[in-house]
Amino acid sequence: MDEIAGRIREGVLPPGTQLPTVRVLMKQHGVALATASRIYRELESIGLVVGETGRGTFVRDTSLPRGLGLEQHPV
């Protein structure tokens, strides 16, 4: 989690970047599926990424308040 969070904060992964699926993350880093899922949940809880059902996990634009940008839901 720290590696991905650092890459987001450094701008290596800019806002809007789609992150690998949980299964790809699991294989890339040699972690269990539950661990890979937890990494994305924790990144989402600290506001660095947003998961969109059926689309994937994306880096948030942290300059926008939560509820705007990628995670905005249609009215």
N, C-alpha and C positions, 0 to 999 in steps of 0.2 A: 504494500500500500504506500509506503513512504517513497519508494522509487517513482511510482506513477504520480503521486501528489507533487513531488519535487519537479518532475518534468512539466506538469501543468503550471505550477507556480513560476517556473523559469521561462515559460512561453514556448518550450519545445513542443508541447501539445497545445495549440491555440484553441480558443473557443470555437465550437462547432465540430471539432475533430471527433470522428466516431472511433470509439475504442474497440478492441477485439471482443469477440463474443466471450462469454464466461468459459466455454470449453477451450477456445484457442488460448486464452490467458492461462488456463490450467496447464495446458501442454507446454506453453512457452516457458513458464516458471517452475514447472515440476511440482505443482501443488494440487491438493485435493479439490474436487469440484465445490465442496462446501466452503473451502477457504477462498477460492476464486470468487464465489458469490458474495462472501462476506467482505472481500476487498471492495467490490463495487458498492455494496450497501454502505460501508463506512465512508467511502469517497462521496457518496450522495448525501450522507448525513452531515458532512462538514461543508457541503455546498459546492464541491468542485465539479461534480458531474450530475447529470440527470439521465435517468433511464426512461425510455419511451417504449411502451409495450408494442411489440411487433416491429420496432425499428432498431433498437439497440441502445447503447449507452454512449452519451456524448459529453464532451467537455463543456461546462457552462461558461458563460461570460460573467465572471464574478463582479464586473463593474455594474451589472444590473441587479436590482433587488430580486430575491426569489419570487417566483410567480410571473416573471417576465422572461421573454426569450424562448429558448427551446422547451421549457417546461410549462409554457402557457397553454391552457386547455381551451378549446373552442367553446364559445358561449352557446 
